[in-house]
């Protein structure tokens, strides 16, 4: 088998990968709902974008308030608020704002949102996810990672988030691997610890991976 043939096969495979990884656009202010997900005709809802996408795609969300309960549907989507949590809000309206329950892996990403008014802001059960650069407010639990023991999904990564005014911040029950680092926790209450691990809990004003005032 010639080197030229091998190189052609590698280039073809790389090209297929690049084609598969697209950017899908979301803007709640699009007057032509539901939209088609292009830059000029974005979807009006995040869930529509996730539904149309595949693993490896980026869902890029414009500023606005999105009252949704987003399900990743088993896809390793990169969900990104374009201008960050100061501009882009997912309001769970009492449900789980974002759910990952179908074997998503560490490659799934949530970044750049304020996530509020949810039972759980990000719920990863039987899945993993990377959660970084978000603000969680007024949730019962900000992030819940669990039920992934024995699954080869990679670690759930929770880093560089602000969690404020939630009843509980981070719950890690029966998760195979969770990495928590450099999160700011402020005023999380109702007698539950700021973070919970497995069947037990650890409380107090400071813990490795957290910065508390």
C-alpha positions as CSV (number, residue, x, y, z in Angstrom):
1,X,0.0,0.0,0.0
2,X,1.6,3.3,-1.1
3,X,2.2,6.3,1.0
4,X,0.2,8.4,-1.4
5,X,-2.8,6.1,-1.0
6,X,-2.6,6.2,2.8
7,X,-2.3,10.0,2.7
8,X,-5.4,10.2,0.5
9,X,-7.3,8.0,2.9
10,X,-6.3,10.1,5.9
11,X,-7.2,13.4,4.2
12,X,-10.6,12.0,3.2
13,X,-11.3,10.9,6.7
14,X,-10.2,14.2,8.1
15,X,-12.4,16.0,5.6
16,X,-15.4,13.9,6.6
17,X,-14.8,14.8,10.2
18,X,-14.6,18.5,9.5
19,X,-17.8,18.4,7.4
20,X,-19.6,16.7,10.2
21,X,-18.7,19.3,12.8
22,X,-20.8,22.3,12.0
23,X,-22.0,25.4,13.8
24,X,-25.8,25.7,14.4
25,X,-27.1,29.2,15.3
26,X,-29.8,30.1,17.8
27,X,-31.4,33.5,18.3
28,X,-34.7,33.9,20.2
29,X,-35.3,37.3,18.4
30,X,-35.5,35.7,15.0
31,X,-38.9,36.8,13.6
32,X,-39.1,33.8,11.3
33,X,-39.5,31.0,13.9
34,X,-38.7,28.2,14.1
35,X,-35.7,29.1,11.8
36,X,-33.4,26.7,10.1
37,X,-30.2,27.0,12.2
38,X,-28.1,29.0,9.7
39,X,-26.3,32.3,10.6
40,X,-29.0,34.3,8.7
41,X,-32.0,32.2,9.8
42,X,-31.1,30.9,13.3
43,X,-33.3,28.5,15.3
44,X,-35.5,30.3,17.8
45,X,-34.9,27.6,20.5
46,X,-31.9,25.7,21.8
47,X,-33.7,22.4,21.7
48,X,-34.4,22.7,18.0
49,X,-30.7,23.2,17.4
50,X,-29.8,20.2,19.5
51,X,-32.4,18.1,17.8
52,X,-30.9,19.0,14.3
53,X,-27.3,18.6,15.4
54,X,-24.9,15.6,15.8
55,X,-22.1,14.9,18.2
56,X,-19.2,17.3,17.6
57,X,-21.5,20.2,16.5
58,X,-21.4,23.6,18.1
59,X,-24.7,25.3,19.1
60,X,-24.0,29.0,19.3
61,X,-26.6,30.9,21.2
62,X,-27.2,34.7,20.8
63,X,-28.1,36.8,23.8
64,X,-31.6,36.5,25.2
65,X,-33.7,34.6,27.7
66,X,-34.5,31.0,26.7
67,X,-37.3,29.4,28.8
68,X,-36.4,25.8,28.1
69,X,-35.7,22.3,29.4
70,X,-32.9,21.3,27.0
71,X,-32.2,17.6,26.5
72,X,-28.8,16.7,24.8
73,X,-30.4,13.6,23.4
74,X,-27.3,11.5,23.7
75,X,-25.2,13.9,21.6
76,X,-21.8,15.4,22.5
77,X,-22.9,18.9,21.5
78,X,-20.9,22.0,22.4
79,X,-23.5,24.5,23.7
80,X,-22.1,28.0,23.9
81,X,-23.6,31.4,24.8
82,X,-21.8,33.7,22.4
83,X,-21.6,36.7,24.7
84,X,-21.4,34.8,28.0
85,X,-23.6,34.5,31.1
86,X,-24.1,38.2,31.4
87,X,-26.2,38.2,28.2
88,X,-27.6,34.7,27.7
89,X,-30.0,33.0,30.1
90,X,-31.5,29.5,30.2
91,X,-34.5,29.6,32.5
92,X,-35.6,26.1,33.6
93,X,-39.0,27.2,34.9
94,X,-38.8,24.7,37.7
95,X,-37.7,21.7,35.6
96,X,-34.1,20.7,34.7
97,X,-32.7,23.5,32.6
98,X,-30.3,21.1,30.8
99,X,-30.4,17.3,30.9
100,X,-27.8,14.7,29.8
101,X,-29.1,11.2,30.5
102,X,-28.3,9.2,27.4
103,X,-24.5,8.4,27.5
104,X,-23.2,11.8,26.6
105,X,-19.4,12.0,27.3
106,X,-16.9,14.6,28.6
107,X,-16.8,16.1,25.1
108,X,-20.3,17.5,25.7
109,X,-19.8,21.2,26.7
110,X,-21.9,23.9,28.4
111,X,-20.3,27.3,28.5
112,X,-21.3,30.9,28.7
113,X,-24.8,30.9,30.2
114,X,-26.7,32.1,33.3
115,X,-28.8,29.1,34.3
116,X,-31.6,29.9,36.7
117,X,-35.0,28.9,38.2
118,X,-34.4,25.2,37.8
119,X,-34.9,22.0,39.8
120,X,-31.4,21.1,38.6
121,X,-29.4,23.5,36.4
122,X,-27.4,20.8,34.7
123,X,-28.4,17.2,35.4
124,X,-25.9,14.5,34.1
125,X,-27.2,11.0,35.0
126,X,-25.7,8.1,33.1
127,X,-23.6,10.7,31.3
128,X,-20.7,13.1,31.6
129,X,-20.3,16.7,30.6
130,X,-17.9,19.7,30.8
131,X,-19.5,22.6,32.6
132,X,-17.4,25.8,32.5
133,X,-17.8,29.6,32.6
134,X,-21.4,29.7,33.7
135,X,-23.4,31.4,36.4
136,X,-26.0,29.4,38.3
137,X,-28.7,31.3,40.3
138,X,-31.9,30.3,42.1
139,X,-31.8,26.6,41.4
140,X,-32.6,23.8,43.8
141,X,-29.3,22.2,42.8
142,X,-26.9,23.9,40.3
143,X,-25.1,20.8,39.0
144,X,-25.9,17.1,39.6
145,X,-23.5,14.4,38.3
146,X,-24.4,10.7,39.0
147,X,-25.2,7.2,37.9
148,X,-22.1,6.8,35.7
149,X,-20.2,4.1,37.6
150,X,-18.9,1.5,35.1
151,X,-19.5,3.7,32.1
152,X,-16.6,4.8,29.9
153,X,-17.7,8.4,29.5
154,X,-14.7,10.4,30.9
155,X,-14.9,12.6,33.9
156,X,-17.6,15.2,34.4
157,X,-15.7,18.5,34.7
158,X,-17.2,21.4,36.7
159,X,-14.8,24.4,36.6
160,X,-14.8,28.2,36.6
161,X,-18.5,28.6,37.4
162,X,-20.2,30.9,39.8
163,X,-23.0,29.3,41.9
164,X,-25.1,31.7,44.0
165,X,-28.4,31.6,45.8
166,X,-29.1,28.0,45.1
167,X,-30.4,25.5,47.7
168,X,-27.4,23.2,46.9
169,X,-24.5,23.8,44.6
170,X,-22.9,20.5,43.4
171,X,-24.2,17.0,43.9
172,X,-22.0,14.0,42.9
173,X,-23.8,10.8,43.7
174,X,-22.6,7.5,42.3
175,X,-20.6,9.2,39.5
176,X,-17.5,7.3,38.3
177,X,-15.3,10.4,38.0
178,X,-15.9,14.1,38.7
179,X,-13.4,16.9,38.6
180,X,-14.4,20.1,40.4
181,X,-12.1,23.1,40.4
182,X,-12.0,26.9,40.8
183,X,-15.7,27.5,41.3
184,X,-17.1,30.4,43.3
185,X,-19.9,29.5,45.6
186,X,-22.0,32.3,47.3
187,X,-25.0,32.0,49.6
188,X,-26.2,28.5,48.8
189,X,-28.7,27.5,51.6
190,X,-31.6,25.4,52.9
191,X,-29.4,23.5,55.2
192,X,-27.9,21.4,52.4
193,X,-24.1,21.4,52.0
194,X,-22.6,23.4,49.3
195,X,-21.5,20.2,47.8
196,X,-22.5,16.5,48.2
197,X,-20.6,13.4,47.3
198,X,-21.9,9.8,47.0
199,X,-24.3,8.8,49.8
200,X,-22.6,11.1,52.3
201,X,-21.8,14.8,52.3
202,X,-19.2,17.3,53.1
203,X,-20.0,20.8,54.4
204,X,-18.1,23.7,55.7
205,X,-17.0,27.1,54.4
206,X,-14.2,25.9,52.2
207,X,-13.3,22.8,50.2
208,X,-10.6,22.1,47.6
209,X,-11.9,23.2,44.2
210,X,-14.1,25.9,45.7
211,X,-13.6,29.5,46.6
212,X,-15.9,30.8,49.2
213,X,-16.2,34.3,50.6
